[in-house]
Amino acid sequence: MRSLISLFLLLSACSDSSDVLEELPNSSIAGAPRDSVPETRLESHLTRPVTIGEDGSRLDACGGLGQVVRAGARGLAVRAAPFDEAQETGRMAEGSRAFICTRSLDQKWLGVVIPPAVPAQTAENAAGPEDCGVSSPVDRKQPYDGPCESGWVSSAFIRLIAG
């Protein structure tokens, strides 16, 4: 009996193995050539809102102010989530400023709120730039839902200038 079980285990160990994903008929990569399917596939439509109020209800909703540096002629990509494969939602030009509200766990990404560009001051538009609502405290930690653009930028291209 033991020899029969051993023979069965030996034969099953020698069988042709293949990836389970390639055999599943409902898999989105079934039948795709192996070199065209990455090992890990992040969905580019995923988003992660920028969180404000992480410093508590006594401090500003976003605790820092940063400026884009070393971004080059194309500028710095603003993404919908803190990873390279996330959808690009905009670009920040060299020297642009943003409120720094949160960080990714690995510190490679900053969640920012981007005020609109300041127009040249004239007598007609003596008012300052639009208020993004992050320069004063909020009651609790929450996703940013204000009038300004928000997103995720690489921390390597932001220099802290206040906060």
Secondary structure, DSSP 8 states (H G I E B T S, - for coil): -HHHHHHHHHHHHTS----HHHH-TT-TTTT--GGGS-SS---TT-----EE-TT-TTS-SS-EEEEE-S--TT-EEEESSSSTTS-EEEEE-TT-EEEEEEE-TTSSEEEEEE--------STT-S-S---S-SS--SS-EE--SSSEEEEEEGGGEEEEE-
